[in-house]
Amino acid sequence: MRKLLFFLLTIVYLFCAGCGKTPTNEIPMYGGIEFTPYQKEINETFIQGVVKQYGSREAAADESVRWGWNYLNEKHDPKTAMKRFNQAWLLNPNNAGAFFGFGFLMSEKGRYDEAIMYYKKSIELNPNNSSAICNLGRAYGDKAHRLYRQHKSEEMLKYLDEAMKLYEKACQVATTDDELGYIYNSWAVGLWLKGDYAEAWEKIKLARKHDGHYIQPAFIKELSRHMPEPKE
């Protein structure tokens, strides 16, 4: 499998080698390029190989997504992670995990409008993924924070209101303490930005109850600067 993946990566990289631009396999959905007949032939060889190993295009796509998150979380290599998410999309254009990965990597680059688009597509394909719903909320929150710095308060509040709705929805479909801890912590950050400090502390309390490792000390310090933590 790894040899086949590397083979495809090498070919796709050559599509843009020497052009001075970002290689197409480091752009979601290969940048929307139209594959040449030769590229299509190479892709088909890759697809046939992984299907033979994993039994179906869908199963191979899920494996590519798993590798993408491994490269991102364990090896801190977002470029290779993007290549893996692209492979998942090539294998199965309706793989929700691939679009979730695209959204996450675009958000990490501060390209929030693109992140929102990809997260929405992921949720369309898998409506019960609490992490995707929460991350869509975070993308709205990050967009709101950017608008706040630009002194666009009215537009900022619209994005924050959308984020709040998404956090509530994510809680309804979450199934683990880890998911809930992540959601409540993200919710607290949105409430802090909105100026609702008391409610932000309530969400921090819930995050601690479920899984508090997502809570950042720097955020607690900032929240405490506006409002000391309420005593029990």
N, C-alpha and C positions, 0 to 999 in steps of 0.2 A: 504493500500500500504506500509506504513512504517513498519508494522509488518511483511509483506512478505519479504521486503528488509532485515530487520534485521535477519529474519530466515535464509535466504540464506547466509548472511554475517557470521553468527555464524557457519553454516555448513562448509563453505569454510575455515574459520579460523581454524577449527578443523583439516582440512587436514594437516596443518603444525604445529599445536600446539605442543610445546615441542621439535621441531626439531632444534631449535637454529638458524633458518634462517628466512629471511623475509617471512611473510605469503604470500601464493600465490595470495590472493586477493588484495595484495598491489603491484603486479607486472603486467604490461600490459598483457592482454589476459591470466591471471592466470599463467604466466610463461610458457605457452605452455604445461602444464601437460596433461596427458591422464586421463580423468575422469574414475573412477571405476564405475561398474554398479550401486552401491548404490548412488554415487554422481550424476550420470545421472538421477536416479529416483528422487532425491531431487531437482535437477535443473528443471526437468520437472514439478514437483508440483508447484514450484515457477513460472515458465513460464505460466502455465495454470491459476494461480491465478491472475497475473497482466494482462494477456490478457482479462480475464473476466472483470476486472475493467476498462481497457483503450481501449478495443475493438480490439487491434492488437498488435503483438510483436513490430512493428515499432513505434507505438504511445507510448508504454511503454518504449522503448529504449530512445526515445526523452525525456521522463520525467526523466529517470535516468541521462541523460546528464545534464538536467537542475539542478537536485539535486547536481550533481558533481560540477558544477560551483558555486552553492550556498555555498557548504561546503568550496570551495577554496577561494572565494572572500569575503564572509560574515563571515565565522567562522574560516578562516585561518587554515584549517584542510586538508592538502594534502593527508594524508593516507585515510581518508574517501572519499575524492574526487576520488581517484584512485579506491576505491571499487565501487563507483557509475558508473564510466566510464567502469569498467569491467562488471558490470551488463548490461549496455547498449550494450556492445559487445556480451555478452552471448545471449541477446534477439535478437540482429540483428547484425551479423558479418559484415554487410556492412553499419553500421552507421558511417557517416563521423565525427559526433561530438565526438564519442568515441575515434577515432584515433587522432583528434585534441587535446582532453584532454590528451591522452597518450603523444603526442609530447610535450605539454606544461610542463607536470610534469617531463619528462625526461630532458628537457632543463633546468628547475629549478634546477635539480641535477647536471648540468654540463655535462650530457651525450649527447653531441650534435649530434653524429653520429646516435644514436637511435632516438633522436628527429627529425632529418631530415627524417629518414625512415618513422616515423609515420605521420609527416606533409605531406609528399609526398602521402601517402596512403589516407589521408583525402582529399587532393586536387583532387586526382584521382576520388574519389567518389562524390565530390562537387567542380567542377572547379571554381565556382564563389564566393567562400568564401574569401573575401579580407583579413580577419583577419588571416586565415590559410596561405594564400600566403605570407602575411607580416611576420608572425611568422617564416615561413620557411626561409625567408630572414634574420631575426634576428638570427636564429640558425646558418646560414652560417656566419653571422657577428661575432657571439660569437666564432665560431670555428676559424675564421680568427684572432680574438684578442688573442686567446690562441697560435696560431702559431706565431703571432707577438712577444709574450713574449718568445717564444722558438727560436727567431731569424731565423724563416723560412719565409723570406719575399716573396720569389717567390710563394710558395704554398699559403701564406696568400692572395696575390693579386688575385689568382684564385677564392678563396671563396668569396672575396669581390666583384669581378665582377659578380658572380652569385647572390649575395645579391642585387646589384644595379638593375639587370634585374627583380628580383622578386618584388622589391618595385615599379618599374614602372608598372609592370603588375597588382599589387594590386591596384594602383591608378585608373587603367582603369575599374575595376569592383566594386570599392567602391561606396556606395550609400549614406553615411551619413557624416556629419562633424566630428563626433566622429571617424569613421574609417579613414578618411583622415588625421585628426590630429595625430592619432597613426602612420600611415604609414609615413608621412613626418618627424615626430620626429625620428622614427627608421632610416629613410633614412639619416637624418642629422648625426646621430651617425656613420653610416657606412662611410660617406664621411669624417668625422673627422678622423677616423682611417686610411683612405686612404691618408690623408694629403691634401684633397681638401677643405680647410677651407672656402673659399669664397662661394663655392656651398653649403657647410653645412649651412652657414648663410641664404642662399636663402631658403633652406628647412625649417629652423626654422621659417622664416617669413611666409611661407605657413602653417606650423603647427599652428602658432598663429592665422592665419586668419580663420582656420577651427575649431580647438578645441585645445587650448594650454595647457590643464591641464596635458598632458603627459610629457611636457618638464620639466626636472629636473634642478633646480638651479645649482647643482654641475656640470652638463654637460655644462651649459652656461658659468660658471666660467672657466672650462677647455678649452672650445673653445675660449674664450676671451683671454686666456693666449697665445694662438698661433696667434690669429688675433682678434683685437678689432672689435666689431660689426660695420659693415658699416653704415654710416649715410644715411638717406633717401635723 
